[in-house]
């Protein structure tokens, strides 16, 4: 906000310098006393403009009309005095004084009273608009932070229990499981604070999650993940796919065949398609919401905030198969553009 106010100060300074130069140019053409006339005229304009400007700063929007108008009358009545004081002619004759005073009072003073009002209203409008946008931005960022942090804590507890069992049995997979959990936690706590992350890093995070979930199963890997297209230059909002994958595990049968959960990531030009498909048991019902559920509703809220008008989420149940297809456009947008997108939608 201080930067905006400094910009307004520079605008004021620049306009007054330009105005002074124009007055000097005009008066210097046909009057040898143009210096004193310029000084007196500009001082009158400055006095009227900023006296009223400060008056508006104090009383604008407040129910103190009597105090405002009484002070405005004083400013207008005394407005021509600087011009009279610095006028090159001595004001000994009442006719000369009244002539210059009246002309200045009815021409210069009303114009700069109006201009000061216009400047004050414009500045207030700009500052209030920026404040409103900042508040909206803070609210959006707070909601995004809340949504992003909602990974299922039961997964972490179950993973720790599984690792404890591996360590107790001195299983060879224990060190790798610890490293995967460390990588997953590092990504969640530190790397995911950025507005966007490389798509490759997000997929590494999913692989770590899949590797830790695999501790629950004795079969071969139950997740088949396929990646197509050039992912190196792509960026995506962090922790966006995890709830889709978590939802697939949650609603799958207790016993899964190898490759039962299928994940397909496809990059084409500036768009990304993420598809996850999982089997569902005959007695399992899929819903967007359940007690304590945060998966798909979380994703929908974040997509609405981060990719308004640039995403399509399709949820489909066919027989014993549940699938979610998410398409996002603009995956090559830099981080600062993605952040700005939140503000103006």
C-alpha positions in Angstrom: 0.0 0.0 0.0 2.9 2.4 0.7 4.1 1.7 -2.8 0.7 2.8 -4.2 0.8 6.0 -2.2 4.3 6.8 -3.4 3.1 6.4 -7.0 0.3 8.9 -6.3 2.9 11.3 -4.8 5.0 11.0 -8.0 1.9 11.6 -10.1 1.0 14.7 -8.2 4.6 16.0 -8.5 4.8 15.3 -12.2 1.4 17.0 -13.0 2.3 20.1 -11.0 5.6 20.4 -12.7 3.9 20.1 -16.1 1.2 22.6 -15.1 3.8 25.1 -13.9 5.7 24.8 -17.1 2.5 25.4 -19.2 1.6 28.5 -17.1 5.1 29.9 -17.5 5.0 29.2 -21.3 1.7 31.0 -21.6 2.5 34.0 -19.5 6.0 34.5 -20.9 4.7 35.3 -24.3 3.0 38.6 -23.6 4.0 39.7 -20.1 7.4 40.8 -18.9 6.3 40.1 -15.3 5.6 36.4 -16.1 7.8 35.1 -13.2 5.9 36.8 -10.4 2.5 36.1 -12.1 3.4 32.4 -12.5 4.5 32.2 -8.9 1.3 33.9 -7.6 -1.0 31.9 -9.8 0.6 28.5 -9.1 0.7 29.2 -5.3 -3.0 30.0 -5.4 -3.7 26.8 -7.2 -1.6 24.8 -4.8 -3.2 26.4 -1.8 -6.8 25.8 -3.0 -6.1 22.2 -4.2 -4.3 20.8 -1.2 -6.3 22.7 1.4 -9.4 21.1 0.0 -7.6 17.8 -0.6 -6.6 17.6 3.1 -10.1 18.7 4.1 -11.6 15.9 2.1 -9.1 13.4 3.6 -10.5 14.4 7.0 -14.2 14.7 6.4 -15.0 12.5 3.3 -17.4 9.8 4.1 -18.2 11.2 7.6 -21.4 12.9 8.6 -19.9 16.3 9.4 -21.3 18.4 6.6 -21.4 21.6 8.7 -17.8 21.5 9.6 -16.8 20.6 6.1 -18.7 23.4 4.3 -17.6 26.0 6.8 -14.0 25.2 6.2 -14.5 25.0 2.5 -16.0 28.5 2.5 -12.8 29.8 4.2 -10.6 28.1 1.7 -12.5 29.5 -1.2 -12.6 33.1 0.2 -8.9 33.1 1.0 -7.9 31.2 -2.2 -7.1 34.3 -4.3 -4.8 35.8 -1.7 -1.5 34.2 -2.8 -2.1 35.5 -6.3 -2.8 39.0 -5.0 0.2 39.0 -2.7 2.6 38.1 -5.5 1.0 40.2 -8.2 3.4 42.6 -9.8 1.0 45.6 -9.5 0.5 47.1 -6.1 -3.1 46.7 -5.0 -3.6 50.2 -3.6 -6.7 50.9 -5.8 -9.8 49.1 -4.7 -11.0 48.6 -8.3 -7.8 46.8 -9.2 -7.9 44.6 -6.1 -11.6 43.7 -6.6 -11.0 43.0 -10.3 -8.2 40.5 -9.8 -9.8 39.0 -6.7 -13.2 38.4 -8.3 -11.7 37.0 -11.5 -9.5 34.6 -9.5 -12.3 33.7 -7.2 -14.8 32.8 -9.9 -12.3 31.1 -12.3 -9.3 29.5 -10.6 -10.7 28.6 -7.2 -13.8 26.5 -8.3 -11.7 24.6 -10.9 -9.1 23.5 -8.4 -11.7 22.8 -5.7 -13.3 20.4 -8.2 -9.9 18.9 -9.3 -8.9 18.3 -5.6 -12.2 16.5 -5.0 -11.7 14.4 -8.2 -8.2 13.5 -7.1 -9.3 12.5 -3.6 -12.1 10.4 -4.8 -9.9 8.7 -7.4 -7.2 7.9 -4.9 -9.8 6.5 -2.5 -11.3 4.4 -5.2 -8.0 2.9 -6.2 -6.8 2.3 -2.7 -10.1 0.7 -1.6 -10.1 -1.5 -4.7 -6.5 -2.7 -4.0 -7.4 -3.3 -0.3 -10.4 -5.4 -1.4 -8.3 -7.4 -3.8 -5.7 -8.0 -1.2 -8.3 -9.2 1.3 -9.8 -11.5 -1.3 -6.4 -12.8 -2.2 -5.6 -13.5 1.5 -8.9 -15.3 1.9 -8.2 -17.5 -1.2 -4.7 -18.3 -0.1 -5.9 -19.2 3.4 -8.5 -21.5 1.9 -6.0 -23.1 -0.5 -3.6 -23.7 2.4 -6.3 -25.3 4.4 -7.4 -27.6 1.5 -3.9 -28.5 0.6 -3.0 -29.5 4.1 -5.9 -32.0 4.3 -4.1 -35.3 3.6 -5.6 -38.2 5.4 -3.8 -38.5 8.8 -4.8 -42.2 9.0 -2.5 -42.9 6.1 0.5 -41.5 8.1 -0.4 -43.5 11.2 -0.9 -46.7 9.2 2.4 -46.2 7.4 4.3 -45.7 10.6 2.7 -48.9 12.0 3.7 -50.8 8.9 7.2 -49.5 9.0 7.4 -50.4 12.7 6.4 -54.0 11.8 9.1 -54.1 9.0 11.7 -52.8 11.4 10.7 -55.3 14.1 10.9 -58.2 11.5 14.2 -56.7 10.2 12.6 -56.8 6.7 14.9 -55.6 3.8 12.1 -53.2 2.7 12.3 -51.2 5.9 15.0 -48.7 4.9 13.3 -48.0 1.6 10.0 -47.4 3.3 11.6 -44.9 5.7 13.2 -43.1 2.8 9.9 -42.9 0.9 8.1 -41.5 4.0 10.8 -39.0 4.5 10.6 -37.9 0.8 6.8 -37.7 1.1 6.9 -35.6 4.3 9.6 -33.3 2.9 7.5 -32.6 -0.2 4.3 -32.0 1.9 5.9 -29.6 4.4 8.4 -27.7 2.3 8.2 -28.1 -1.5 4.4 -27.9 -1.7 4.3 -24.3 -0.4 5.0 -23.0 -3.9 2.1 -22.0 -6.1 3.1 -24.6 -8.7 5.7 -27.4 -8.8 7.2 -29.4 -11.7 4.8 -32.2 -12.8 7.7 -34.6 -12.5 8.1 -33.8 -8.8 4.3 -34.3 -8.2 4.5 -37.7 -9.9 7.5 -38.6 -7.7 5.3 -37.7 -4.7 2.6 -40.0 -6.0 5.1 -42.8 -6.5 6.3 -42.4 -2.9 2.7 -42.6 -1.7 2.0 -45.7 -3.8 5.2 -47.3 -2.5 4.1 -46.8 1.1 0.5 -48.0 0.4 2.0 -51.1 -1.1 3.2 -52.2 2.3 -0.4 -53.2 3.0 -0.4 -55.7 0.1 1.6 -58.9 -0.3 0.8 -59.2 -4.0 2.8 -57.5 -6.8 2.2 -53.7 -7.2 -1.5 -53.1 -7.1 -1.1 -49.7 -9.0 -0.2 -49.5 -12.7 0.9 -45.9 -13.5 1.5 -44.9 -17.1 2.9 -41.5 -18.1 2.7 -40.2 -21.6 4.1 -37.1 -23.2 6.7 -34.5 -22.3 6.4 -33.7 -18.5 9.7 -32.0 -17.9 8.4 -28.5 -18.8 5.0 -28.8 -17.1 4.0 -27.3 -13.8 1.0 -28.1 -11.7 -0.5 -27.0 -8.4 0.9 -29.2 -5.7 -1.0 -32.0 -3.8 -3.8 -31.9 -6.4 -3.8 -35.5 -7.4 -3.2 -37.1 -4.1 -6.8 -37.0 -3.0 -7.9 -38.7 -6.3 -5.4 -41.5 -5.6 -6.3 -41.7 -1.9 -10.0 -41.9 -2.9 -9.1 -44.9 -5.2 -7.5 -46.8 -2.4 -10.3 -45.9 0.0 -13.1 -47.3 -2.2 -11.3 -50.3 -3.5 -11.8 -53.8 -2.1 -9.6 -55.0 0.7 -7.9 -57.5 -1.6 -6.6 -56.1 -4.8 -5.1 -57.9 -7.8 -1.8 -56.6 -9.3 -2.5 -53.5 -11.4 -6.1 -53.2 -10.2 -5.7 -49.4 -9.7 -4.8 -47.8 -13.0 -3.3 -44.3 -13.3 -2.7 -42.6 -16.6 -1.0 -39.2 -17.0 -1.0 -37.8 -20.4 0.5 -34.4 -21.5 -0.5 -32.9 -24.9 0.8 -29.5 -25.8 -0.5 -27.2 -22.9 -3.0 -29.6 -21.4 -2.8 -32.4 -18.9 -5.1 -35.4 -18.4 -5.0 -37.4 -15.2 -7.1 -40.5 -15.0 -7.4 -42.9 -12.1 -9.5 -46.0 -12.2 -10.2 -48.5 -9.4 -12.5 -51.5 -8.7 -15.2 -51.2 -6.2 -16.7 -54.0 -4.1 -20.4 -55.0 -4.5 -21.2 -53.5 -1.1 -19.2 -50.3 -1.5 -20.9 -47.1 -2.5 -19.0 -44.2 -3.9 -20.0 -40.7 -2.9 -18.5 -37.3 -3.1 -19.0 -36.8 0.6 -18.9 -39.0 3.6 -18.4 -38.4 7.3 -14.9 -36.9 7.6 -14.4 -37.2 3.8 -12.1 -34.7 2.2 -11.1 -36.3 -1.1 -13.2 -35.3 -4.2 -14.8 -32.2 -2.6 -11.4 -31.0 -1.7 -10.2 -31.4 -5.3 -13.2 -29.7 -6.7 -12.8 -26.6 -4.5 -9.1 -26.3 -5.3 -9.7 -26.6 -9.0 -12.4 -23.9 -8.8 -9.9 -21.6 -7.1 -6.7 -22.4 -9.1 -8.0 -23.2 -12.6 -11.3 -21.4 -13.1 -12.6 -22.1 -16.6 -9.5 -24.2 -17.4 -10.3 -27.6 -16.0 -12.8 -30.4 -16.5 -13.5 -33.1 -13.9 -15.5 -36.2 -14.9 -16.6 -38.8 -12.4 -18.0 -42.0 -13.6 -19.2 -45.4 -12.1 -19.7 -48.3 -14.5 -20.6 -51.6 -12.9 -17.8 -52.4 -10.5 -15.4 -49.8 -11.8 -15.0 -46.2 -10.6 -13.0 -43.7 -12.6 -12.1 -40.0 -12.3 -10.8 -38.1 -15.3 -9.3 -34.6 -14.7 -8.2 -32.4 -17.6 -6.3 -29.1 -16.9 -5.3 -26.5 -19.5 -2.4 -24.0 -19.0 0.1 -26.4 -17.3 3.0 -24.4 -18.7 1.9 -21.2 -17.0 4.7 -19.7 -14.7 4.0 -19.6 -11.0 3.4 -15.9 -10.8 0.7 -16.2 -13.5 -1.0 -19.0 -11.7 -1.0 -16.9 -8.5 -2.5 -13.9 -10.3 -5.2 -16.1 -11.9 -6.5 -16.8 -8.4 -7.0 -13.1 -7.8 -8.9 -12.1 -10.8 -11.4 -14.9 -11.0 
